[in-house]
Amino acid sequence: MDSASQPGGVHRHPGPRRRRRLRRLAWLLPGAAALVHFLWLRPFWGIGTNSSRHGRVPLTPAWALECWLWEDDANTAEAVRELLEGFRAHDIPVRTVLLDSPWSRRYNDFAFDTNRYPDPAGFLGGLQRDGYRVVLWMTPNVNSHSRDTVDGSSNDFYQGAQERGFLAGGGREIRWWKGRGGFIDYTNPAARDWWNGLQRQVLEWGVDGWKLDGTDTLFSSFGFLPYQRTHSGWMSTREYMDLYNREEYRHGLSVNPEFVVLTRGIDDRYFPLSHPEGFAPLDAAPVTWVGDRTHEWSSTAPGGSGDTDALLKTTSWRDRGFEGAIRDILASARRGYAVVGDDVAGYHGKEPIPPHLYIRWAQFAAFTPLFLNGGHGERRLWKRSPEELEQVRRFSWIHTELVPYFHTLVAQCHEGGPTPIRPTGSGYDFTLGEALFISPIHRDSPSHTVHLPPGRWRFLLQDGEPFEGGTDIPRDYAMDEYPVFVREGSALPLDVRRAYSGFGDRDSEGLLTWAVWPGGDFSSEVRHTDNTGSSVLRVSRISALKVELEGVPKPHRLRIRLDAAATEVRHDGRVLEQGRDWTWSATTGHLIITSRTARNGLYEIQLPGSTRP
């Protein structure tokens, strides 16, 4: 009943007490909104600069898409050499070596601890001569006390920076998991020059990147206010995080045009509404991982550790196991991060690492742009089970073979296209570009049901009949099998050097392998990993099957899946000789055409029942 319809038609107004409450509420709401904005949204989300704080994702160099390796138990030159020599002896590919903390005398003076790494210049030079790339761990902290380092007390180092005004917040110190120290003030040109000067020696020795660990999230005042005063004024946590990543990436590129930083994308370690856009801005995130994970299928499953957070010293309610890593990798891809992955088998936790977990994690990682094998626990695969050695080696090579495809997808993303990893919205399923579909096995069970997206699909790593999209495929997967499918009507550019995947053997080394699954007319592009340009493969079917190569010519091998043997193969009208220029495998159903000279042109493949025009 409104006031006009009340008895006597008298309008009733709020009483004095109610008016006071309304006035108080009207006064408090803007204040509460301001507090939310300045103490949560702006310092953690970047509101209202969300649309402008991200630039284009970088064009990640091809070397960073190959396999990474590291260990975090010994942290010595001797341990690194033993690990690399063992991987080489057992034919497991490695391109990038990550040296995690502690490698320096104190955090972060960028001076090698020569007890751990005698003759650092010679050590790094030897790694480079052997074809490795090297990435070093760092944070933005100048420490007065450092845990685990040879110079534990470094108050003179901290005081020198503080007295010269090189630290944010007047040098206010924070405690973090490697000690205590202040934040370098990137807005102060003199501080930046001093900091870059400390880094100069290792960069000149040929270091190829930094692993940027996450103390930037602790940038605050009085232990709770997510701001500090800097040389250029008050700065929020979010602004400092962006600046940290951008400055370290910018300076590295100024020394080495193929420099990278390994930084964090989405990592729901703390609270799912903090840093919802990721820990690094997209334009300073050439390579990302999703934080430290445990050696578990799921830390929140019955019997799981619950995961004691190393920073907060509390039990996390978020999953810090394999399943949580998959979830955050897919979330990172949705936010626009191009190159994302995580430590194979997890960073730390209960030992020993479960064998099936190590294998399934490596299989999943083979189809993410970052294959990062390392952390705590036994990483010398020859000292683990024969099955782990065999399968991790096999899928490491599969990842290496896919590098031309990864490189192409990253280049297209850099130019405004979609991310390489594209979640389908069904569980943890995703496509890798348009050609591959992966349904990760995330539990310790061989039983797994795949729901295929639209299209016509085949198993990538085993022969068999095609499947129609939209169907469910329930089956058991042995430990040497994995639910990854390739779309008919697609082609994969591959760098094949071994026989582990079935796409070729050592005789394929030095050739660009095109694995082709005909199905209608289509084209596929490759951005060459040597930065010489691109090539396009076009497939059509009129009477004969036609495969045409355009662009920058490369020595190549075509591996075409056919249901019947070819009767004749021509290149630009010239008949090619069977047994020398091409072969047919009735066992696998593949036509193999090899050109060891760099040439393009049109291949015409006659099949039973087809006629030459």
C-alpha positions, 0 to 999 in steps of 0.5 A, a space after each residue: 500500500 502506498 502512502 497516498 492510499 493509507 487511511 486519511 491519504 496522509 503521506 508518511 515520511 521517514 522518521 528521524 532515526 531512519 533518515 540518519 541511517 539513510 544519510 549514514 549509508 549514503 555517506 558510507 557507500 562511496 567510502 566503501 567503494 573507494 576502499 574497494 577500488 584503492 585497496 583491491 581493484 586498482 592494486 591487484 586488478 589494474 582497474 580501470 586500465 585493464 584494456 590498456 595495460 596489456 600489449 601484444 604477446 611477444 614473438 617468442 624465439 624458437 629455442 625457448 619452445 624446445 625442452 627445458 631442464 633444471 634441478 633444485 636439490 644440489 644447485 651446482 655446476 657438477 650436478 648440472 653437468 651430470 644431469 645434462 651428460 645423462 640426458 645426452 647419453 640416454 638421447 633425451 633432448 634438452 635445449 635450455 638449462 635453468 639455474 635456479 636459486 641459489 646461484 649467486 653469492 647473495 640475492 640479487 647481486 648477480 655474482 656467481 657463487 664460485 663454490 657452487 659454480 667454479 669458473 662461471 664464465 667457462 661453465 656458461 661458455 661450455 654450455 653454449 658451445 654444446 648448444 644449450 641456452 641458459 636462464 638464471 633465476 632472480 627477483 627484484 629484491 636487494 637483500 640485507 639477509 639471504 637464506 641459502 647463499 654463501 654470503 648470508 648477511 649482506 647488510 652492506 649491500 642493502 644499505 648501499 642501495 638504500 642510502 643512495 635512494 635506489 629502493 622503493 618505499 625509502 628502503 622498507 624491507 619485507 620478509 620473503 622465502 629467501 630472506 629479507 630485503 627491499 625492492 629495487 626502484 625501477 622508476 629511478 634512472 640511477 637505480 636502474 642503471 646501477 641494477 643493470 650494471 650488476 647484471 652486465 657481467 652475466 649477460 655478457 657471458 651469454 645468459 639468455 633469460 631470467 626466471 622472474 620469481 614472484 616477490 613483486 606480489 609482496 610490494 606493499 607498505 605497513 604489511 597491508 597497504 598495496 602501495 609504496 612510494 617510488 622515485 616517480 610517486 605512489 605505485 600500486 602492487 599491480 603497477 610494480 608487477 607490470 614494471 618489474 616484468 617489462 623492465 627486465 624483459 626490455 633490458 635483456 632484449 637490449 643486450 640479446 635480441 633473443 632474450 626471454 623472461 620466464 614469468 607467471 601467467 594465471 596462478 590461483 595460489 592465493 585467492 581466485 579474485 586477486 591478479 585475475 589477468 595474470 601476474 605478468 602483462 602479456 607484452 612482457 610474457 614471452 614464456 610463462 609458467 603457472 607457479 610451484 606445483 606438488 608431486 600429486 595428481 591433485 592436492 585437494 583429492 582425498 589423501 592429498 597433501 592440501 599443499 602447504 604454501 611456501 610463502 604464506 605458510 598455510 594450507 592452500 584450498 586451491 589444488 596445487 597438483 597436476 589437475 590444478 596446473 592443467 586448470 591454470 594453464 588453460 586459464 592462462 591461455 584464455 587470458 591471452 598468454 601464448 607460451 605457457 606450461 609448468 614443471 613436469 611432475 611438479 616442483 616439490 612435495 612428497 618423494 618419490 615422484 609417482 611414476 605414472 604421474 611423471 609420465 602423464 605429466 610429460 605427455 601433457 607437457 609435450 602438447 603445451 608450448 613450454 616443456 619444463 622438466 625440473 624441480 625437486 626430486 629425482 630428475 635423472 630418468 635413468 635412475 628412475 623406472 625404465 618405463 619413465 625413461 622410455 616414455 618421458 624421452 619419447 614425449 620429449 622428442 614429440 614436443 621437439 618435433 612440434 616446435 615448427 608448429 608451436 613457433 607458427 602458432 606463437 607468431 600468429 598469436 603475436 600478430 593478433 591471432 588466437 593463442 596456441 592452446 584453445 580450451 574447448 569448454 569441455 572439461 580440460 580438453 583443448 585444441 592446439 591450433 586447428 589441427 590437434 585436439 588433446 584430452 588430458 588424462 589427469 587421474 591415475 587411471 587408464 580409463 578415460 572418455 574423450 568427447 571429440 569436437 566437430 570434424 573428422 579425427 584420427 589418433 595422432 600417434 597410432 594408426 586406426 580408422 577415423 572418428 566422427 566429431 561429436 562422439 564419445 570415445 571411452 577406452 583404456 589408455 596404456 602408459 605408452 598411449 595418449 588421447 591426442 587426435 589430428 583433424 583430417 584436412 590438416 598438416 603439421 610442420 615438424 622437425 623430425 630427428 628420431 624414430 620415437 614418434 613414428 613420424 620419421 627417423 634420423 634420416 629425417 634430420 635436416 628436412 622440414 617434415 610435413 605430416 599431411 592428413 588429406 580431407 577436402 581443400 586446405 592450406 597450412 603455414 609454417 614460420 621457419 624457426 631459423 627466421 628466414 620467412 614462411 612457407 605454405 602447403 596447399 592441398 586439393 583434390 580434383 582428379 589427382 591429389 595435389 600438394 603445392 608448396 609456396 614461399 621460402 623453399 626448404 629441403 622437405 619430406 611429405 608424409 601423407 596419410 592415404 587409404 590406398 597406394 599411389 600409382 604415380 607421383 609427379 613434381 611440376 610435371 616430372 615423374 618421380 622415381 619410386 624407391 628413390 624419390 618416394 616410397 609407400 608403406 602399406 603397413 602404416 598407409 603413408 606415402 613418403 616424398 623426399 626432396 633434399 634440395 630446397 624447392 617448391 612446386 606442385 606434387 601430383 599424386 595419382 591414386 587408384 581410380 584417378 586420372 590425369 587431367 
